[in-house]
Amino acid sequence: MQDLFSRKINYLRLSVTGRCNFGCAYCSGGRGDCPRSDELSVDEIRGIVRAAASLGCTKVRLTGGEPLIRHDIAEICRTVMNVPGVKKLCLTTNGYYLSRHAGILRDAGVSCVNISLDTADDERFYKITGRRALGDVLSGIDAALASGFDRVKINAVLLHGVNDDVKSVRDLASLTERYPVDLRFIELMPSRLIGESYGRSFVSADLVFESLPGLERSETPEDAEGVAEMYRIPGAPGRVGIISPMSACFCHRCSRIRVLSDGRVRPCLLRNTEYDLRGLSYEDTVAVLRKAVLMKPLNYGEEIGTGAAQCEMKRIGG
């Protein structure tokens, strides 16, 4: 399906929970977990994915919160992959539980896993997440690679005063010299929880090029589906990616529609427009999803300077 600007919408990002065992400020703002009662059931997920697939969504990514908190995450994965039209299932996790779930997820149909990791330093990891669990996340990366996922990606959000120095960038990038992974540095996007402090927290992705001057361009045909510019440290098995939503807006290439953990569909990550999908018939779910796609704006526009997303990133799912 196409939106009003002739963009092909074929990618559904579905948040299955707002709960998380980490407390990263840019995501949760230190707030308590979302009520479990707000989470979509397996049947609701099946209905939404079925409707989205009927409109041309062939790729689904499960997000959170932390999706592996759900005891039925394997059932959710199998359910999504059994929906006709779904060709690819991915999952984003903080990696804490991944060492025990990687094989289960792979068997359930997940082909690509993204792991959020903003620092390779123990103390900074604790400062960001509130947990002393860097070793658990690194074990999760090992388990993901051993389980045979088609791709393993690591996402690192650049944060002023936290990981915006040359050593931090190089330490993270060194993971690509140890593992055949795609490590993507991502510019921080604004949300209600950051508010006026967003400008003080933002770090341009230019920092990565300044810290890693020897990067060489490295792209594959599959990279054209994404928004990252891919590079490689010479001789490294893995790659370094740059995702610059703020300094190099790529809205014109957006192929996504998002369903939040409480069952609302959000046409644009950084716009406040939402439509409730809960309690709808299959036909009405299709109609609301179609409306949401047609309501996708050309870009995030001026709203970016007025608080933008206006809700916790863990609810939106990134």
N, C-alpha and C positions, 0 to 999 in steps of 0.2 A: 504494500500500500504506500502511496505517496502523500505527503502533506501539501499544503498550499504553495510551498516553495520548491516543489518537485524533488524533495529529498525522499529517498526510499527508506521507510521505517520497517526494519526487519529484526530488531534487537530489543528484547524485553528484559529489563532489570527488575527483579522481584525481591523485595525485602521480606524475609520470612519471620523476622523477630526484631524488636527494638532492644532486646536484652543483650548485655555484653559483660564479660568478666574483667574487661579493662576499663579505665576511666580517662581516656585521652580527651583533653580539654576541648580540642577543636571539633570533636565528634559528639561527646556527651555533655560537655560543660560541667562535669562533676555532678550531674543530677542522678537521681535514682533510676533504676531500670523501669522500662515501660511495662504496664500490666500484661501478664501472660494472656489474659482474657481478650486482649486486643488482637492477638495474632491470628492470621488466617489459618483455617483448618486445611487438612490435606484435600478434602473435597472442594473447598473454596479455591485453593491453588489450582487444582485440576481444571475447574471451570474457567478461571481467568486465563490460564495458559492455553486452553483449548480455544477460547475466543480470540486470543492474540494470534495464535497460529493460523486461525482461519483468515486473518487479515494480512498474513504474510510474515509474521515473526518466526524465523527459523532458528534463532539463537536466543537462549535464555541464560541469564546469570542470576544465581541465588546470592543474596547479600543479607546484611543485617544492619545494626547489631552484629552479633556473632552467631552465624547460622548453625554452627556445630553445637551450640547450647541446646538446640531442640533435640529431644530424644528420638524424634521421628524423622530426622534429616535424611536418612537413607531411603525411607519410604517416600519422602517428598521427591528425592532425586529420581527414583524409579518411576514415580507417577508422572513427572514432567517428561521424562524420556519416552514414555509410552504414549504421549499425545501425538497423534498424526500431524506431521508437518515440522515437528521439532527435530532439527538435525544436529544441534550442538548445545551441550549443557556445561556451563562453567560455574565456579563458586569462588567467592571472596571470603577470606577468613583471616583472623589475627594470628593464626598458626599455633595457638596454645594447645589445642586439642588435636592437632593434625596428625601427630605421630601415631595416635591410636585409631584415627579415622581414615587415613589416606587410602589404604587398601579397600576399605568398605565403600568409600566414595567412588573410587575407580570402578569397582564392580557394579555400582549402582548406575553407572553411565556418565559420570563427570569426566570430561576430557581435558579440562584446563582449570588450574587452580591459581588464584592470586593470593599472595600472602602480604599483609600489611606489616611493614617493618621500617620504622623511621630512624633507627640508629643501630649501630653495631657495638655500642658501648653500654656496659651493664648499668652504670649509674644514670646515664641519660635515658636509657630505656625505662628505668624506674621513675624518673622525673616525668616522662611523657605518659606512661600507662598506669602508674601507681602499683605496678607488680614487678617483682624481681623474677622475671620469667624469660629472659633472653635465651637461655639455654634450651628451654622448652620449644621456643619458636624455631631455633636453629635445628633442633631434632625433627621438628615438623617439616622443615625444608628437606632434610635428608630422607624422611619417610616418603614425601611427595615424589621425589626423584626416583626412589626405589620402586614406587608403585606403578610407574610407567605412564604418567599423564603425558598427553601430547605436548603440553607446554606448562612450565612452572614460571610464574611471574612474581616479582617482589615489588610492592608499591611503597615508596618513601615520600611522605609529604614534607616539603621544605618549610621549616619554622624558624623565624628570627629568634636568636638567642638560645636555640636548642640544638640545631644541627646545621647551622648556616656558616660553619667555618670549613676551611679547606680540608682539615684532617677528617672531619665527620663525613664529608662527601667522598673522600678517597677511601676511608674505611668501609663505607657502604659499597662503593664501586668495586672494592677488592673481592666482594662476594662473587662477582662475575668471573674472577680469575680462579675461584675455587669450585664454582658450580656452573653447569650449563643452563643458567636462568636468564630471564630478562628482568633486569632491575630498572624500574622506571621512577625517576624523580618527578614529583608532581607539585605544581604551584598550588598553594593554599587557596581554597575558594571560600568566599564569605558566607556566614550564616548568622542567624539571629543571636546565637550564643557568643559570637565574637564581637559583634556590634562595633563600637567606635575603636576598639583596639585592633581591628583587622589590619589597618594600615601599618601598625607597629609590628604585626606578626608576619606580614607578607614578605616573601623572599623571591626574587625573580629567578627563573631557571637559568639565567645567564651565569649564575654562580657555578653551575656544573661545568660549563665550558671553561671558566676561569680556573677551576680546580683540576680539571682533566684536559689539559691542552692537547694531548696526543690522541684524542678520540678520532676514530675513523668511521665514516658512514657505513652502515650495515643494515640492509633492508631485504626482506623476503616478500614474495607476492601476498602472503597473508597479512603483512603489516598494513597493506592498503585498507584493510577493514577497520583498523583502529585509528587512534588519534596521536599516538606516540611517534616521535622521530627517533629512529634507532641508530645506535653507534656501537662501536666495540673498542675496548682497549686492545691494542695489537697483541695477538697471540692468545687472548682470553677465550675460553670456551663459551662464556656467556656474553650478554650484550647490555649496554646502558641505553635507557630510553629517556626522552624528555617529553613531558606533557605540560603544555603551557596554556591553560584555559584563559588566563587573565592577560598575559602579555602578548599572546598570539591567538586570539579568539578563533575557534574552529567550529562555531555554531553552524556554519554553512554546510558542514559535513555530518551533522548530527543524524544518527540513524536510530535513536533510542526512544523508548517510552518507558516510564518508571511506574511501578506499583509499589506503594509504601506498605509498611508492616501492618497498618491498620486497614488495608483494603482500599485505599484511595489511589487513583491514578493521577500522576503529575506529568503534564506535557513537557515541562522544562524544569530542570534541576533548580535553577535560580529564579524561577517565577513562582508566585504564590497560588496560582490557579490549580485547583484539584477537583476531582469528581469521584464520588463514592460508588464503589462497585459492589458493596455488600448487599446481600438480599435480593439481587437482581436475577432475573431469568437469564438463560444463555443468550437469547436474542437481544435482551436489553444490555447485557454485558458487552456484546459485540458492538451495539449501537453507541454505548458510552465510550468505549475504546476508540471507535472510529471518530467520534466527536473530539476526543482528546488529541488524537493525531492531527486533525484539521485545525485545532486550536494552538498547535505548536508555534511559538513566535519565531521570527527570522533569527533573532539573537536575544540575549538576556537584557539588552538595552539599558536604560537609565536606572531601572530598578536595582541594579547592582550596587548603587551608591546609597540606597535607602534601607539597608538591612537585608536585602536579597531574600534568601531562602525562607526566613522567618520560621524555621523549625529545626529541631536537632538533626544533624547529619546522620545519626544512627537510625533515625526513623526513615529518612529518605533512602539510605543505602548507598549513597555516593554516586 
